[in-house]
């Protein structure tokens, strides 16, 4: 069997033993370790043109007319809806000078984390190759083509058309892929023999003697001479860095790597692959002492740090962040650390208004926080492709479980297309196998028909690469051939199908069968809650259901033959700006009152013709009793009270409330809702009956940014009543002015939708103070200040 080459992993560690900062998109400064590894971010200094030419790859080409851009970058800014996807489907040209010295015995790689969709890469006019795929990382070695003067030009053609030879394309796709270099880029300078990847596997986690198997993959330049090699590994506790255990192993002959090469007889055509690795070597860390487990409430993290030594001298070092947990799907449901946990979560598209997928770390991480803290989900599915490492890093840190899957949507292409999909399995797993949040690999094309040979390959490769995690494959019919470990099923019907396999997870429901907007009628908003709640009620009724992942978290852009006629799928429980709809309150209410006391009406309190027939109030809450009062000039009146609706939702721990209002609404006024637990009032909310827009508020997610040209934060614009509740009929145009080193990503003026909306503020490449002035035509001006600190310089 031919030995399979392995892709260089970009992983979560940006330099040897240096973990990406938790709360910033700042490019990590170049770090030289005790060895010779360096990571040089090259996200700034790019020159960009919407047109390409063969001359554009020559170092002497005049690119003075090109636009200066910073990565992450979208190839064209777009409206948030009602645009043609052909607008971004073109081939663009990126150029970046590299001021780096000659290799001097070291090797130089360029690592791309994500470029949409096909990338043809050049150095100093020499074509290095083409990579086909928009969601997985890829690398090219530059060593042999570097100019000894240190003056080099990296350039690439980026083909953002929907090419039928690349997953997910070949037929119709219900989402947009956008274009550009939309994830980060770095140079990696390493010795002739280096640590190509690390897979740190905690084992026997719940026993009295847990260990960590640290598998180290080495890459070695042909004809390089080696002295005596050894590997040293340490387990360090985060965040203090204290060493829990260490071990050293001398390297003689490499261990067999055939168990990683289930697909080694397959070729990948033009896909670039690094030079052959000499082998993988496993070290075992034991006698770890008292460990803190990674779980949903306390996601403790550790770092495995590895050094490669030659003749006793450190020549390379790297690290990976891990967590100790045991996660497995069983016939009784999903078990985390020996405890059955009912999964409740949402699917996520990684796209945003105006810039598609090109958002930096801070914004990617914010989505994870919204899912975990605002929606109280315990799992997310990365539909339908691997997503940003920053998003996954945040999931590790806040205790959000992840089902990650390969790119694709319903269509399976020919053999070369399938080869790329198989390679996507490899690249996804090798990039992300150290994330404790990931509990399941999705190795089928979403909602595709069966294909025995193809899915035998994807499933076998996943098991060969990662023997700890189970596999699933997102399907839409129960008669599907079952090759994976967990039967993952999209079930949009009602009632739900009963589980037909002992390990069964619902991965989509509601979604396209009942899209909803924030400004819909109260009947539709309440039904939106009912449809999500009744699915979770059924899932809770049978332990064989491991749980469910609803479609979906956020509205997203789509093609013209999907969605609602404006290139938006309004399937999310939040809108495209990440502001909540009625069903968001239901997901939030599934948490325990000890986490947060939730009280979220599934209606807008507004006097109109509908209110005459408003006889039932649906409210999502984890209280055990609610009272509703209407107050006006004549006084206050109790108009309804009740307990959770266990008749309609008998299996939910915290069902929504369905409270009859009787004749109470004939006297209109302010609404007050009181929530009680154990007979004690624990929450109260008020909603104005005046029908007057009272407050204009501007709510930034962050007050500090890094002046690196990429760091970005969301700013929510909103009109409220006098009690701070949203005014759903406000649709005013908000005029925006920004002072300082930053730019507005979004419409200006911005027209509110259902009383709210959002724009994003992106820092420029300098420190300073930003001041955003937002002016409502009647409610006046609001001002926010954001401070941009200095970014570390890029040294390439």
Secondary structure, 3 states (H helix, E strand, C coil): CCCCCCCCCCCCEEECCEECCCCCCCCCCCEECCCCCEEEECCCCEEEECCCCHHHHCCCCCCCCCEEECCCCCCCCCCCCCCCHHHCCCEEEEEEEEECCCCCCCEEEEEECCEECEEEEEECCEEEEEEECCCCCEEEECHHHCCCCCEEEEEEEEECCCCCCCCCCCCCCCCCCCCEECCCEEEEEECCEEEEEEEEEEECCCCCCCEEEEEEEEEECCCCCCCCEEEEEEEEECCCCCEEEEEEEECCCCECCHHHCCCCCCCCCCCCCCCCEEEEEEEEECCCCCCCCECCCCECCEEEEEEEEECCEEEEEEEEEECCCCEEEECCEEEECCEECCEEEEEECCCECCCECCCCHHHHHHHHHHHHHHCCCCEEEECCCCCCHHHHHHHHHHCCEEEEECCCCCCCCCHHHHHHHHHHHHHHHHHHCCCCCEEEEECCCCCCCCCHHHHHHHHHHHHHHCCCCEEECCECCCCCCCCCCEEEEECCCCCCCCCCCCCEEEEECEHHHCCCCCCCCHHHHHHHHHHHHHHHHHHHHCCCEEEEEEECCECEECCCCCCCCCCEECCCCECCCCCECHHHHHHHHCCCCCCCCCEEECCCCCCCHHHHHCCEEEEEECCCEEEEEEEECCEEEEEEEECCCCCCCCCCCCCCEEEECCCHHHCCCEEEEEEEECCEEEEEEEECCCCCCCEEEEEECCCEEEECCCCEEEEEEEEECCCCCECCCCCCEEEEEEECCEEEECCCCEECECCEEEEEEEECCCCEEEEEEEEECCCEEEEEEEEEEECCCCCC
